[in-house]
């Protein structure tokens, strides 16, 4: 069967499952969205419709395509019925190894032999998850960023028993969805994006905790400084350009960066006082005071679409 006619099952109807269903259906795929809760499925359909209407309003989808995408979505509370004819299953349940292992086992018992079983996990490793199945070679980790239907990057990494063909096919499918696959050569907790985010978040929290700056100013320093400059360039290429060559950068700036690293905290648990400081700081941000969470998410998505259009142009 050609990949553009693959049947998709999305297991788990939370934000990530909703995002995947939005994306797959908008790209022409027939999707079954599964969750054990009928209420969750009903709520998810409303959220997915809202996502699709947003994409249509932003001209990412043409007039009428949102309704056509909704018509491609079916729901089911039974994993076996949802997966028994799927060519590709994207699991997005809560990030708990015991739960994911149980769900993978149920999916494994239902899907056709050729099917790929992918997990959206943001922190677990596939080597552990795939142990619950009889076809570990068909299991792979495919980790998206939120909103799934807007952010292009998706991280792909197999477990110890995952076949290269499964990784290759998953990457090809993601490219058909307009994604940019990042292929990890080995498993590491948190993968790439979350590790980078974790390092940045720890320093941001610590700066607020130590009273160096307000939470609002720390965020502004990022989004109006580094973030504004670097939406299309990574830290390693930036170093290459800043130093007129990566070799010269490492030679000339090594000492100054080592001094900064030595001054940074390396705590592995957030200090209680830091928790209090960052909560107070974020709650005191002007935008947080003035907008609800839904309004902030809508604003974020509007800005993301504008940025993506600018970069693509």
C-alpha positions as CSV (number, residue, x, y, z in Angstrom):
1,X,0.0,0.0,0.0
2,X,1.3,3.5,-0.9
3,X,2.2,5.6,2.1
4,X,-0.2,8.4,1.0
5,X,-3.1,6.0,1.5
6,X,-2.0,4.7,4.9
7,X,-4.6,4.3,7.6
8,X,-3.7,6.1,10.8
9,X,-4.7,5.4,14.4
10,X,-4.0,8.0,17.1
11,X,-4.2,6.5,20.6
12,X,-4.8,9.0,23.3
13,X,-7.0,12.1,22.9
14,X,-5.0,14.6,24.9
15,X,-3.4,17.7,23.5
16,X,-0.7,15.7,21.6
17,X,-3.3,13.2,20.2
18,X,-5.5,16.1,19.2
19,X,-2.5,17.7,17.4
20,X,-1.5,14.6,15.6
21,X,-5.1,14.0,14.5
22,X,-5.4,17.6,13.3
23,X,-2.2,17.2,11.3
24,X,-2.9,13.8,9.7
25,X,-6.5,14.6,8.8
26,X,-5.4,18.0,7.3
27,X,-2.9,16.2,5.1
28,X,-5.6,13.8,3.6
29,X,-5.2,10.8,5.9
30,X,-8.1,8.8,7.3
31,X,-7.7,8.8,11.1
32,X,-9.2,6.9,14.0
33,X,-8.8,8.7,17.3
34,X,-8.9,6.4,20.2
35,X,-9.4,7.1,23.9
36,X,-11.0,5.1,26.7
37,X,-13.1,8.1,27.6
38,X,-16.1,9.1,25.4
39,X,-16.1,12.5,27.0
40,X,-12.5,13.0,26.1
41,X,-13.2,12.0,22.5
42,X,-16.1,14.5,22.3
43,X,-14.0,17.3,23.8
44,X,-11.2,16.4,21.4
45,X,-13.3,16.6,18.3
46,X,-14.3,20.1,19.3
47,X,-10.7,21.0,19.9
48,X,-9.6,19.5,16.6
49,X,-12.3,21.3,14.7
50,X,-11.1,24.5,16.3
51,X,-7.6,23.7,15.2
52,X,-8.6,23.0,11.6
53,X,-10.8,26.2,11.4
54,X,-7.8,28.1,12.7
55,X,-5.6,26.7,9.9
56,X,-8.2,27.5,7.4
57,X,-8.6,31.1,8.7
58,X,-4.8,31.5,8.4
59,X,-4.9,30.2,4.8
60,X,-2.8,27.2,5.6
61,X,-5.8,25.2,4.6
62,X,-8.0,26.2,1.6
63,X,-11.7,27.1,2.1
64,X,-13.6,23.9,2.8
65,X,-10.6,21.8,3.7
66,X,-11.2,22.0,7.4
67,X,-14.6,20.4,7.0
68,X,-13.2,17.8,4.7
69,X,-10.5,17.0,7.2
70,X,-13.1,16.6,10.0
71,X,-14.9,14.1,7.8
72,X,-11.8,11.9,7.7
73,X,-11.8,11.5,11.5
74,X,-13.5,8.7,13.3
75,X,-13.4,7.9,17.1
76,X,-13.4,4.7,19.1
77,X,-13.0,3.8,22.7
78,X,-11.5,0.3,21.9
79,X,-7.8,0.1,21.1
80,X,-8.1,-3.2,19.2
81,X,-10.9,-2.0,16.9
82,X,-9.0,1.3,16.3
83,X,-5.7,-0.4,15.5
84,X,-6.7,-3.6,13.7
85,X,-6.5,-2.1,10.2
86,X,-4.0,0.7,10.9
87,X,-0.8,1.0,8.9
88,X,0.7,3.5,11.4
89,X,-0.3,4.0,15.0
90,X,0.8,7.1,16.9
91,X,0.5,6.6,20.7
92,X,0.2,9.7,22.8
93,X,-1.0,8.5,26.3
94,X,0.4,9.8,29.6
95,X,4.2,9.6,29.8
96,X,4.4,6.6,32.2
97,X,6.4,3.5,31.3
98,X,4.0,1.1,32.8
99,X,1.0,2.7,31.0
100,X,2.8,3.0,27.7
101,X,4.0,-0.6,27.9
102,X,0.4,-1.8,28.5
103,X,-0.9,0.3,25.7
104,X,1.8,-0.9,23.3
105,X,1.1,-4.5,24.2
106,X,-2.6,-4.0,23.3
107,X,-1.8,-2.2,20.1
108,X,0.7,-5.0,19.2
109,X,-1.9,-7.6,19.6
110,X,-4.3,-5.8,17.2
111,X,-2.3,-4.3,14.3
112,X,-1.4,-5.9,11.0
113,X,2.1,-7.4,10.8
114,X,3.4,-4.5,8.6
115,X,2.2,-1.7,10.9
116,X,4.5,0.8,12.6
117,X,3.8,1.5,16.2
118,X,5.2,5.0,17.2
119,X,5.2,6.7,20.6
120,X,5.0,10.5,21.2
121,X,6.9,10.1,24.5
122,X,8.8,13.2,25.6
123,X,11.2,11.4,28.0
124,X,11.0,7.6,27.9
125,X,13.3,5.4,25.7
126,X,11.9,3.1,23.1
127,X,14.2,0.2,24.2
128,X,12.1,-0.1,27.4
129,X,8.7,0.4,25.7
130,X,9.2,-2.1,22.9
131,X,9.9,-4.9,25.4
132,X,6.1,-5.2,25.8
133,X,5.6,-6.2,22.1
134,X,6.2,-9.2,19.9
135,X,7.5,-7.0,17.1
136,X,10.0,-4.6,18.6
137,X,11.5,-4.0,15.2
138,X,8.3,-2.1,14.2
139,X,8.4,0.2,17.2
140,X,9.8,3.7,17.1
141,X,9.8,6.9,19.0
142,X,8.4,9.9,17.1
143,X,8.3,12.9,19.4
144,X,6.6,16.1,18.3
145,X,6.5,19.7,19.7
146,X,3.4,21.5,20.6
147,X,1.4,22.6,18.6
148,X,1.9,19.4,16.6
149,X,0.2,20.9,13.6
150,X,2.4,24.0,13.5
151,X,5.9,23.2,14.7
152,X,7.9,21.4,11.9
153,X,10.5,19.5,14.0
154,X,9.9,16.0,15.0
155,X,12.5,13.8,16.8
156,X,12.8,10.2,15.7
157,X,14.8,7.5,17.5
158,X,14.6,3.8,17.6
159,X,15.2,1.4,20.4
160,X,17.8,-1.3,20.5
161,X,15.6,-3.6,18.5
162,X,14.0,-1.1,16.1
163,X,14.8,-1.8,12.4
164,X,16.4,0.8,10.2
165,X,13.5,0.4,7.8
166,X,11.0,1.4,10.5
167,X,13.0,4.6,11.3
168,X,13.3,5.4,7.5
169,X,9.6,4.8,6.9
170,X,8.6,6.9,9.9
171,X,10.9,9.8,8.7
172,X,9.4,9.6,5.2
173,X,5.9,9.7,6.6
174,X,6.8,12.8,8.7
175,X,8.2,14.5,5.6
176,X,4.9,13.9,3.8
177,X,3.2,15.7,6.6
178,X,5.5,18.7,6.2
179,X,7.6,17.8,9.2
180,X,11.4,18.1,9.5
181,X,12.6,14.8,11.0
182,X,15.6,15.0,13.4
183,X,17.1,11.5,13.5
184,X,18.9,10.7,16.8
185,X,21.8,8.2,16.4
186,X,21.4,7.0,20.0
187,X,18.8,7.1,22.8
188,X,19.2,9.8,25.5
189,X,16.7,10.9,28.1
190,X,14.8,13.9,26.8
191,X,16.2,13.6,23.3
192,X,17.5,16.9,21.8
193,X,14.9,19.6,22.1
194,X,13.8,18.9,25.6
195,X,17.5,18.7,26.8
196,X,18.2,22.1,25.3
197,X,15.0,23.5,26.8
198,X,15.8,21.9,30.2
199,X,19.2,23.6,30.3
200,X,17.7,27.0,29.3
201,X,14.8,26.7,31.7
202,X,17.1,25.9,34.7
203,X,19.2,29.0,34.0
204,X,16.0,31.2,33.5
205,X,14.6,30.0,36.8
206,X,17.9,30.4,38.6
207,X,18.2,34.0,37.3
208,X,14.8,34.9,38.8
209,X,15.5,32.9,42.0
210,X,18.8,34.9,42.6
211,X,17.1,38.2,41.9
212,X,19.2,39.0,38.8
213,X,16.1,40.1,36.9
214,X,12.3,39.7,36.9
215,X,10.7,36.8,35.2
216,X,9.3,39.2,32.5
217,X,12.8,40.6,31.8
218,X,14.3,37.2,31.6
219,X,11.7,36.1,29.0
220,X,12.2,39.4,27.2
221,X,15.9,38.9,27.0
222,X,15.3,35.6,25.3
223,X,12.4,36.4,22.9
224,X,13.6,39.9,21.9
225,X,17.3,39.0,21.9
226,X,18.5,35.4,21.3
227,X,15.1,34.2,20.1
228,X,14.7,37.0,17.6
229,X,18.1,36.5,16.2
230,X,18.1,32.8,16.1
231,X,14.7,31.5,14.7
232,X,16.6,30.0,11.7
233,X,20.1,29.4,13.1
234,X,21.2,27.0,15.8
235,X,23.8,27.6,18.6
236,X,26.6,25.7,16.8
237,X,26.3,27.5,13.5
238,X,25.9,30.7,15.4
239,X,29.2,30.0,17.1
240,X,30.8,29.2,13.8
241,X,29.7,32.6,12.4
242,X,30.5,34.6,15.5
243,X,34.0,33.3,15.6
244,X,34.7,33.5,11.9
245,X,35.0,29.7,12.0
246,X,34.2,27.2,14.8
247,X,37.9,26.5,15.4
248,X,38.6,30.2,16.1
249,X,35.4,30.5,18.2
250,X,36.5,27.6,20.5
251,X,40.0,29.0,20.7
252,X,39.1,32.7,21.4
253,X,35.9,32.3,23.5
254,X,36.7,29.1,25.4
255,X,37.8,30.9,28.6
256,X,34.9,33.4,28.7
257,X,32.3,30.6,28.3
258,X,34.0,28.4,30.9
259,X,33.9,31.3,33.3
260,X,30.1,31.7,32.7
261,X,29.5,27.9,33.0
262,X,31.4,27.9,36.4
263,X,29.1,30.7,37.6
264,X,25.9,28.8,36.7
265,X,24.1,26.5,39.1
266,X,23.8,22.8,38.3
267,X,21.0,21.8,40.7
268,X,19.0,18.7,39.7
269,X,15.9,19.6,41.8
270,X,14.4,23.0,41.8
271,X,15.0,24.8,45.1
272,X,11.7,25.5,47.0
273,X,12.5,29.2,47.1
274,X,13.1,29.2,43.4
275,X,9.6,27.6,42.8
276,X,8.0,30.4,44.8
277,X,10.0,33.1,43.0
278,X,9.3,31.9,39.5
279,X,5.5,31.3,40.2
280,X,5.3,34.9,41.6
281,X,7.3,36.2,38.7
282,X,5.3,34.6,35.9
283,X,2.0,35.5,37.6
284,X,3.1,39.1,37.6
285,X,3.9,39.2,33.9
286,X,1.8,41.8,32.1
287,X,0.5,39.3,29.5
288,X,-0.3,36.7,32.1
289,X,-2.3,39.3,34.2
290,X,-4.2,40.5,31.1
291,X,-4.9,37.2,29.2
292,X,-6.4,33.8,30.0
293,X,-4.4,30.6,29.2
294,X,-6.6,30.1,26.1
295,X,-6.0,33.7,25.0
296,X,-2.3,33.2,25.5
297,X,-2.3,30.0,23.5
298,X,-4.2,31.7,20.6
299,X,-1.8,34.6,20.6
300,X,1.1,32.1,20.5
301,X,-0.4,30.2,17.6
302,X,-1.0,33.4,15.7
303,X,2.6,34.5,16.2
304,X,3.9,31.1,15.1
305,X,1.9,31.1,11.9
306,X,3.2,34.6,11.1
307,X,6.8,33.6,11.8
308,X,6.5,30.3,9.8
309,X,5.0,32.2,6.8
310,X,7.9,34.7,7.0
311,X,10.5,32.0,7.1
312,X,9.0,30.0,4.3
313,X,8.8,33.1,2.1
